[in-house]
Amino acid sequence: MTELRLGPLLRYVDWTGGGSATIWVETDRACTAEVRCADGAGGESATFLIAGHHYALVPVTGLTPDTTTAYEVLLDGEPVWPPADSAFPASTIRTPGAAAEEARVSFGSCRWAAPAAGESDPVGPDALDTLAVRLAAEPTAERPDVLLLLGDQVYADEVSADTREWLATRRDLAVDPGAQVTDYEEYTRLYYESWLDPEVRWLLSTVPSCMIFDDHDVTDDWNTSAAWVADMRRKPWWQGRILSALMSYWVYQHLGNLSPEELAADKLYAAVREAPDGTGLLREFAASADTEPSLHRWSYRRDFGRTRLLMVDSRAGRVLDERNRSMIDDVEADWLREQSLEAPGTFDHLLIGTSLPWLLPPLIHDAESWDSALCAGVRGDRWARRGEKLRRAADLEHWAAFPESFVRLTRLIARVGTGEDAPATICVLSGDVHHAYITEPHWPAGPGSTGPDSRVLQLTCSPVHNKVPAYMKFGFRFGWSRVGRALGRVLIRHGRLAEPPVRWRKQGGPWFGNQLMTLDLRGRKARLRLVQARGDSADARLETVLDTDLTGNR
């Protein structure tokens, strides 16, 4: 009998009234995967083969808008989900109505796989795991309409003890890169470890998800600089790592981000499905995506009623020439601008998802901009070499480290947020930095201008399940302090940098812990809630740290 190895993951759900969804599965052999819904909707798809593994992304059609229906998964006609002994409620698909004006969006990043049941958890309870337990215990409780996972879904360079032992059965860990993954098979191990967690598996089967990668999905500091890339390409194991990373990301995360219409137009997806074995096709694509990133776009758009999400790749598509550094290339920048400005007045809230924060604590922002100027040679070759060492050691590679990109994004947000058709809120959603905070920018008043009409916020939430060393807590707190701001001014002068086009002040945080943020968007109103997973793993609970209205009388 064919078995379900991983999944199902509920990925895309239609918000336009079309009654469609997609469900991703991995199976242990070639088969036809089928989804049957209690209301008669459903769909099926033959599996495709990548590196000895079988996958299907099943299109579900015929769903009734504004309903919730349970579903089951069958492989070659045999039911495999839900498991016969499942203690969880039925997995369901909720299809909003075409006129839906409400959306509940939960987001976070940076998740180590939770340890097996009964094992101690050195970093505290997993926020996703804890959310799943709450929802399973209260099936009628409010749940997210979509879960945004903003990077570091797996850690290729920081594996668990169990994975380390498994790697040691395959190769000598004394040989570089040691206990890090090197090939596609080892990447599949990371996804199994993370997504086979019973609670998280059920959660992802019933709450739609959107994903984007960050550095640890590949390796720490991925694409920090041209010099970093050159150094990595000299390592004999790097080519296998980067190709396997992009191949596995395409299979496990990227495909599910796309709508059925986008999938139908995707030539690579069609070719892989038609091929007896799509491994070579996908490897060629990954090699091109690594060396010619401008030819490929990982970013995507999703609309949830009157809320628009633009998920931006801030890793793979970077331009790393020190004298022309960009977080995103011109093609990507044009796409972001077009999607932001398209059909003004048709969305009430704009969410820009980018794994790396746009607005950081002021000292850290200034330090990254200063370091970028040093690396570009503003103070000579000696300072440039020091700047490169510091950039890698201190992870100085956020939007602030790409000053022109920071300015372009800032100006775009101001443009989108100005005028009678401007959205009520523009929120930049980010993770990466292992703490949560809220900050609000303020544009200096100019002739005839007082800044955007929209309320603009940087909302940062991380980690979902990871450690937060004491030095990081001190550094981020100090970065917001008056002394930190003053020190940042000194760095800006030394780097001969212009003042940024906005100033910003912290509105909340920093908060440290395993956590998730949720935006409740109703009409032109927005409410933000931050919850943290507390207690021990056997008795974890989500506690509300913040619950605030973002729009007031707007």
Secondary structure, 3 states (H helix, E strand, C coil): CCCEEEEEEEEEECCCCCCCEEEEEEECCCCEEEEEECCCCEEEEECEEECCEEEEEEEEECCCCCEEEEEEEEECCEEEECCCCCCCCCCEEEECCCCCCEEEEEEECCECCCCCCCCCCCCCCCHHHHHHHHHHHCCCCCCCCEEEECCCCCCCCCCCHHHHHHHHCCCCCCCCCCCCCCCHHHHHHHHHHHHCCHHHHHHHHHCCEEECCCHHHCCCCCCCCHHHHHHHHCCCCHHHHHHHHHHHHHHHHHHHHCCHHHHHCCHHHHHHHHCCCCHHHHHHHHHHHHHCHHHCCCCEEEEECCEEEEEECCCCCCECCCCCCECCCHHHHHHHHHHHHCCCCCCCEEEEEECCCCCCCHHHHHHHHHHHHHHCCCCCHHHHHHHHHHHHHHCCCCHHHCHHHHHHHHHHHHHHCCCCCCCCEEEEEECCCCCEEEEEEECCCECCECCCCCEEEEEECCCCECCCCHHHHHHHHHHHCHHHHHHHHHHHHHCCCCCCCCEEEEEEEEECCCEEEEEEEECCEEEEEEEEEECCHHHCEEEEEEEEECCCCC
